[in-house]
Amino acid sequence: MTAVDRLRARAAAAGLGDVADKVIAGERLSIADGKRLYESPDLHTIGALANFVRERLHGDRTYFNVNQHVNYTNICNKLCRFCAFQRLPKQPGAYVFSPEQVEQKIREQLHNPVTEVHMVAGIHPKLDYQYYLDILRAAKRARPDIHVKAFTMVELDQIAKVAGKPLAEVLPELIDAGLGSVPGGGAEVFSERVRQETYHLKNTGDEWLEIARTVHEAGLRSNCTMLHGHIETVDERLDHLDRLRRLQDETGGFQTYIPLSFHPDNSEMAHVPAPTALDELREIALGRLMLDNIPHVKAYWILMDVPIAQLCLAFGADDVDGTVVEERIYHEAGATTPQEVERAELIRWIRDAGRVPVERDTLYNVVWADDGATEATVGAAAPLGV
């Protein structure tokens, strides 16, 4: 009996034989298929199906990068109930980094082989358009070869508003100032019910997707996310995943999907239980199985205990993010993982999980591979459909 035959038999025993047939044939799963996967008690079989897809795409390779986070302000006017990071202007702990401070933060890591700076923050209504251009230029001034991944779709919406012109006109100017790609945060869950109950001042799901479409049309790659484990339903999660893959069918611009675990501590939603490790494994697996057209699925170690992130590498994930350095958003909400790790530590974690470490840049060009491979690009997203 081959490995595929064993997988089929295992899935059939779990009542998922027809789903396994689709997965093995490379066919798209329906929302109804996804609901059965969410409801099935056999998480190990679901993980095996997701791992089959992961290994078909990437083999044993697991990607990481040497990166740095700069959360340039925690002042925010969106008042999301799940957020412990946000501050009002005169609250204790409120801050805004000047462009000079952003530059200094990046210069502090010149001794490390950092290839990416990840810049996201709150929505500060008093920051003008020039500020955003200046912090991009500050990052490139500090380290000219660095890739700047910056500004969620929500931040980009604010930047266009203060610029007083359409986002399609703003993006080329941000790119000229140094913007290289866009992270995937701020999507939360596209459900309007959830938005009204937890983050009613933030963009709707349709608006987030339209901003992402504009980003892709400008030639930029982005990631995409879903915040899970709070008050959303399984049906709302599946709708979210389906809307992501439909936009990906259109633009091809998403390169990585990242399920973000809800952290309740120090927020207005501290009474809501956090997702369990089993929930996190299922979300990774469902992301890999439902998002057939997005190349990578990330187990963002900063949100998980490291052993869970390692286990995710057998449940569909092929990326663990990077070295990070001074992440504030999730640590304010109770994350107990380290603020940063060394490159060698990431490599060890991946090897200990039985996978092959591959250092990448932001766009998945290979910097170094433990298996000695030398190809220029591994597992990159399909060409943008624009």
C-alpha positions as CSV (number, residue, x, y, z in Angstrom):
1,M,0.0,0.0,0.0
2,T,1.4,3.4,-1.0
3,A,1.5,6.5,1.2
4,V,-1.4,7.9,-0.8
5,D,-3.4,4.7,-0.4
6,R,-2.8,4.8,3.4
7,L,-4.0,8.5,3.5
8,R,-7.1,7.6,1.5
9,A,-7.9,4.7,3.9
10,R,-7.3,6.8,6.9
11,A,-9.6,9.6,5.6
12,A,-12.3,7.1,4.7
13,A,-12.2,5.7,8.2
14,A,-12.7,9.2,9.5
15,G,-15.7,9.8,7.1
16,L,-13.6,12.1,5.0
17,G,-12.8,9.9,2.0
18,D,-14.4,12.1,-0.6
19,V,-12.6,15.1,0.8
20,A,-9.3,13.2,0.6
21,D,-10.0,12.3,-3.0
22,K,-10.3,16.0,-3.8
23,V,-7.2,17.0,-1.9
24,I,-5.1,14.2,-3.5
25,A,-6.4,15.2,-7.0
26,G,-5.6,18.9,-6.3
27,E,-9.3,20.0,-6.6
28,R,-10.7,22.9,-4.7
29,L,-12.6,22.1,-1.5
30,S,-16.1,23.6,-1.1
31,I,-17.3,25.5,1.9
32,A,-19.3,22.4,2.8
33,D,-16.1,20.4,2.7
34,G,-14.5,22.9,5.0
35,K,-17.3,22.7,7.5
36,R,-16.9,19.0,7.7
37,L,-13.2,19.5,8.4
38,Y,-13.9,22.0,11.1
39,E,-16.5,19.6,12.7
40,S,-14.5,16.4,12.4
41,P,-13.1,15.1,15.7
42,D,-10.2,13.4,13.8
43,L,-7.7,16.3,13.9
44,H,-4.8,14.0,13.1
45,T,-6.3,12.9,9.8
46,I,-7.0,16.6,8.9
47,G,-3.4,17.4,9.7
48,A,-2.3,14.5,7.5
49,L,-4.3,15.9,4.6
50,A,-2.9,19.3,5.1
51,N,0.6,17.9,5.4
52,F,0.1,16.1,2.1
53,V,-0.6,19.5,0.4
54,R,2.3,21.1,2.3
55,E,4.8,18.5,1.1
56,R,3.4,18.5,-2.4
57,L,4.2,22.2,-2.6
58,H,7.3,22.5,-0.5
59,G,8.6,19.0,0.5
60,D,10.3,19.3,3.9
61,R,11.4,22.9,3.4
62,T,10.4,25.4,6.1
63,Y,11.0,29.1,5.5
64,F,12.2,31.8,7.8
65,N,13.8,35.2,7.5
66,V,16.0,37.5,9.6
67,N,13.6,40.4,10.2
68,Q,12.9,43.2,12.6
69,H,9.6,44.7,13.8
70,V,9.1,48.5,14.3
71,N,5.7,49.4,15.7
72,Y,6.0,53.1,15.1
73,T,3.0,54.3,17.2
74,N,0.5,52.7,19.6
75,I,-1.9,55.7,19.4
76,C,-5.1,54.6,17.6
77,N,-8.6,55.8,17.0
78,K,-10.2,52.4,16.0
79,L,-10.9,51.3,19.6
80,C,-11.0,47.6,18.7
81,R,-12.2,45.7,21.8
82,F,-9.7,42.8,21.3
83,C,-6.7,45.1,21.2
84,A,-4.4,45.6,24.2
85,F,-1.8,47.6,22.2
86,Q,-3.8,50.8,21.4
87,R,-3.5,54.0,23.5
88,L,-5.2,57.4,23.3
89,P,-2.9,60.3,22.9
90,K,-2.6,61.3,26.6
91,Q,-2.8,57.8,28.1
92,P,0.3,56.5,29.9
93,G,2.5,54.6,27.6
94,A,1.3,56.3,24.4
95,Y,4.1,57.0,21.9
96,V,5.0,58.0,18.4
97,F,8.4,57.3,16.9
98,S,9.9,60.2,14.9
99,P,11.5,59.2,11.6
100,E,14.8,59.7,13.3
101,Q,13.8,57.1,16.0
102,V,12.7,54.7,13.3
103,E,16.1,55.1,11.6
104,Q,17.9,54.5,15.0
105,K,15.8,51.4,15.7
106,I,17.0,49.9,12.4
107,R,20.6,51.0,12.9
108,E,20.6,49.2,16.2
109,Q,20.4,45.9,14.3
110,L,23.1,46.6,11.7
111,H,25.2,43.9,13.4
112,N,22.5,41.3,12.4
113,P,21.9,40.2,8.8
114,V,18.4,41.6,8.8
115,T,16.8,41.5,5.3
116,E,13.3,42.9,6.3
117,V,11.8,45.5,8.5
118,H,8.1,45.0,9.3
119,M,6.4,48.3,10.2
120,V,2.8,48.3,11.4
121,A,1.1,50.4,14.0
122,G,-2.1,52.1,15.3
123,I,-4.2,54.5,13.3
124,H,-3.0,57.9,14.6
125,P,-5.4,60.5,13.1
126,K,-2.9,63.4,13.5
127,L,0.0,62.0,11.5
128,D,0.2,63.6,8.1
129,Y,1.1,62.1,4.8
130,Q,4.6,63.3,4.8
131,Y,5.3,61.3,8.0
132,Y,4.6,58.0,6.3
133,L,6.9,58.9,3.4
134,D,9.6,60.0,5.9
135,I,9.6,56.8,8.0
136,L,9.9,54.7,4.8
137,R,12.9,56.9,3.7
138,A,14.3,56.6,7.2
139,A,14.3,52.9,7.1
140,K,16.1,52.9,3.7
141,R,18.5,55.5,4.9
142,A,19.5,53.3,7.9
143,R,19.9,50.2,5.8
144,P,19.6,50.8,2.0
145,D,19.3,47.2,1.1
146,I,16.5,46.4,3.5
147,H,13.1,45.3,2.3
148,V,10.4,47.4,3.9
149,K,7.1,45.5,4.5
150,A,4.8,48.1,6.0
151,F,1.3,49.3,6.5
152,T,-1.8,47.1,6.8
153,M,-4.7,47.7,4.6
154,V,-6.3,49.7,7.4
155,E,-3.2,51.9,7.6
156,L,-3.1,52.3,3.8
157,D,-6.7,53.5,3.9
158,Q,-5.7,56.1,6.5
159,I,-2.6,57.2,4.5
160,A,-4.7,57.7,1.4
161,K,-7.2,59.8,3.4
162,V,-4.6,62.1,4.8
163,A,-2.9,62.4,1.4
164,G,-6.2,63.5,0.0
165,K,-6.0,61.3,-3.1
166,P,-6.9,57.8,-4.2
167,L,-4.8,54.9,-2.9
168,A,-3.9,54.0,-6.5
169,E,-2.1,57.4,-6.7
170,V,-0.6,57.1,-3.3
171,L,1.0,53.7,-3.7
172,P,3.5,54.6,-6.4
173,E,4.7,57.4,-4.1
174,L,5.1,55.0,-1.1
175,I,6.9,52.6,-3.4
176,D,9.3,55.4,-4.5
177,A,9.9,56.2,-0.8
178,G,10.9,52.6,-0.1
179,L,7.7,50.4,0.4
180,G,8.4,46.9,-0.9
181,S,5.4,44.8,0.2
182,V,2.4,44.9,2.5
183,P,1.6,42.7,5.6
184,G,-1.7,41.0,6.0
185,G,-3.0,42.3,9.3
186,G,-6.2,44.3,10.0
187,A,-8.5,41.8,8.2
188,E,-9.7,40.3,11.5
189,V,-12.8,38.4,10.3
190,F,-14.8,39.7,7.3
191,S,-18.1,39.0,9.1
192,E,-20.1,42.3,9.5
193,R,-21.7,40.9,12.7
194,V,-18.2,40.4,14.3
195,R,-17.0,43.8,13.0
196,Q,-20.0,45.6,14.6
197,E,-19.5,43.8,17.9
198,T,-15.7,44.1,18.2
199,Y,-14.1,46.6,15.8
200,H,-16.9,48.7,14.3
201,L,-14.6,51.7,13.4
202,K,-12.3,49.6,11.3
203,N,-12.8,48.8,7.5
204,T,-15.5,46.4,6.4
205,G,-14.4,43.1,4.9
206,D,-15.3,44.4,1.4
207,E,-13.2,47.5,2.0
208,W,-10.2,45.5,3.2
209,L,-10.4,43.3,0.1
210,E,-10.7,46.3,-2.2
211,I,-7.7,47.9,-0.7
212,A,-5.8,44.6,-1.1
213,R,-6.9,44.4,-4.8
214,T,-5.5,48.0,-5.3
215,V,-2.2,47.0,-3.6
216,H,-1.9,44.0,-5.9
217,E,-2.7,46.1,-9.0
218,A,0.2,48.4,-8.0
219,G,2.5,45.4,-8.3
220,L,3.0,44.8,-4.6
221,R,2.8,41.4,-2.9
222,S,0.9,41.1,0.4
223,N,0.1,38.6,3.0
224,C,-3.4,37.8,4.4
225,T,-4.6,36.9,7.8
226,M,-7.6,35.9,9.9
227,L,-8.0,36.6,13.6
228,H,-9.5,33.4,15.1
229,G,-10.6,32.1,18.4
230,H,-12.9,34.9,19.7
231,I,-16.6,35.3,18.9
232,E,-16.6,34.3,15.2
233,T,-18.4,31.2,14.1
234,V,-17.1,28.4,11.8
235,D,-19.3,29.6,9.0
236,E,-17.8,33.1,9.3
237,R,-14.3,31.7,9.2
238,L,-15.1,29.7,6.1
239,D,-16.6,32.8,4.4
240,H,-13.4,34.7,5.2
241,L,-11.2,32.0,3.7
242,D,-13.4,31.7,0.6
243,R,-13.3,35.5,0.0
244,L,-9.5,35.5,0.3
245,R,-9.1,32.7,-2.2
246,R,-11.6,34.4,-4.6
247,L,-9.5,37.6,-4.6
248,Q,-6.4,35.5,-5.0
249,D,-7.9,33.9,-8.1
250,E,-8.3,37.4,-9.5
251,T,-4.9,39.0,-8.6
252,G,-2.4,36.3,-7.5
253,G,-1.0,38.9,-5.1
254,F,-1.2,37.0,-1.7
255,Q,2.0,35.1,-1.0
256,T,1.4,33.9,2.6
257,Y,-1.7,33.2,4.8
258,I,-1.3,33.7,8.5
259,P,-4.0,32.6,11.0
260,L,-3.6,34.9,14.0
261,S,-4.6,33.5,17.4
262,F,-6.7,35.8,19.6
263,H,-4.9,36.9,22.7
264,P,-7.5,38.2,25.2
265,D,-5.3,39.5,28.1
266,N,-5.4,43.2,28.9
267,S,-8.2,43.9,26.4
268,E,-11.9,44.5,26.7
269,M,-12.4,40.9,25.7
270,A,-10.3,39.4,28.4
271,H,-13.4,37.3,29.5
272,V,-13.3,35.4,26.2
273,P,-11.3,32.2,26.3
274,A,-8.2,32.1,24.1
275,P,-8.0,29.4,21.4
276,T,-6.4,26.2,22.5
277,A,-3.3,24.5,20.9
278,L,-5.7,22.1,19.1
279,D,-7.6,25.1,17.7
280,E,-4.4,26.6,16.4
281,L,-3.4,23.3,14.7
282,R,-6.9,23.1,13.1
283,E,-6.7,26.6,11.8
284,I,-3.3,26.0,10.2
285,A,-4.6,22.8,8.6
286,L,-7.8,24.4,7.3
287,G,-5.9,27.3,5.9
288,R,-3.6,25.0,3.9
289,L,-6.5,22.9,2.7
290,M,-9.0,25.7,1.7
291,L,-6.5,28.2,0.3
292,D,-5.3,26.1,-2.6
293,N,-4.0,29.1,-4.5
294,I,-1.9,30.8,-1.8
295,P,1.6,29.3,-1.8
296,H,2.6,29.6,1.9
297,V,1.0,29.1,5.3
298,K,2.8,30.6,8.3
299,A,2.9,29.4,11.9
300,Y,3.7,32.7,13.4
301,W,5.7,31.6,16.4
302,I,5.3,34.9,18.3
303,L,1.7,34.0,18.9
304,M,2.2,30.4,19.9
305,D,4.3,28.4,22.2
306,V,7.3,27.3,20.1
307,P,6.5,23.6,20.4
308,I,3.0,24.3,18.9
309,A,4.6,26.2,16.0
310,Q,6.9,23.3,15.5
311,L,3.9,20.9,15.4
312,C,2.2,23.2,12.9
313,L,4.9,22.2,10.4
314,A,3.3,18.8,10.3
315,F,-0.2,20.3,9.9
316,G,0.2,22.4,6.8
317,A,2.5,25.3,7.7
318,D,5.8,25.8,5.8
319,D,6.9,29.1,7.3
320,V,7.6,30.3,10.9
321,D,8.3,34.0,10.2
322,G,11.6,35.4,11.5
323,T,13.8,36.7,14.3
324,V,11.3,39.6,14.9
325,V,13.1,41.9,17.4
326,E,10.8,43.9,19.8
327,E,7.3,42.9,18.8
328,R,4.8,44.9,20.9
329,I,1.3,44.3,19.6
330,Y,0.8,40.7,20.7
331,H,3.0,40.9,23.8
332,E,0.8,43.7,25.1
333,A,-2.1,41.2,24.7
334,G,-0.4,38.6,26.8
335,A,1.9,36.7,24.4
336,T,4.6,34.9,26.5
337,T,6.9,34.0,23.7
338,P,10.4,35.7,23.5
339,Q,10.6,39.2,22.0
340,E,13.2,38.0,19.6
341,V,15.2,34.9,18.7
342,E,18.6,34.4,17.1
343,R,18.8,33.0,13.5
344,A,20.6,29.9,14.9
345,E,17.7,29.3,17.2
346,L,15.1,29.4,14.4
347,I,17.2,26.9,12.4
348,R,17.4,24.6,15.4
349,W,13.7,24.7,16.0
350,I,13.0,23.8,12.4
351,R,15.5,21.0,12.4
352,D,14.1,19.7,15.7
353,A,10.7,19.5,14.0
354,G,12.2,17.2,11.3
355,R,12.1,19.9,8.6
356,V,14.8,21.5,6.4
357,P,15.4,25.2,7.2
358,V,15.5,27.7,4.3
359,E,16.3,31.3,4.9
360,R,14.3,33.5,2.6
361,D,13.9,37.2,1.9
362,T,10.4,38.8,2.0
363,L,9.5,37.7,-1.5
364,Y,10.7,34.1,-0.9
365,N,14.0,34.3,-2.8
366,V,16.3,31.9,-1.1
367,V,19.1,33.4,0.9
368,W,20.4,30.1,2.4
369,A,19.2,26.5,2.4
370,D,20.2,23.8,4.7
371,D,19.8,21.3,1.9
372,G,22.4,23.1,-0.2
373,A,19.9,24.2,-2.9
374,T,20.9,27.1,-5.0
375,E,17.8,28.0,-7.0
376,A,17.0,31.7,-7.0
377,T,13.4,31.4,-5.9
378,V,11.5,28.7,-4.1
379,G,7.7,28.5,-3.7
380,A,7.1,32.1,-4.7
381,A,3.6,33.3,-5.4
382,A,2.2,33.0,-8.9
383,P,2.6,36.1,-11.1
384,L,0.3,39.0,-10.2
385,G,-2.7,38.9,-12.4
386,V,-2.3,42.5,-13.4
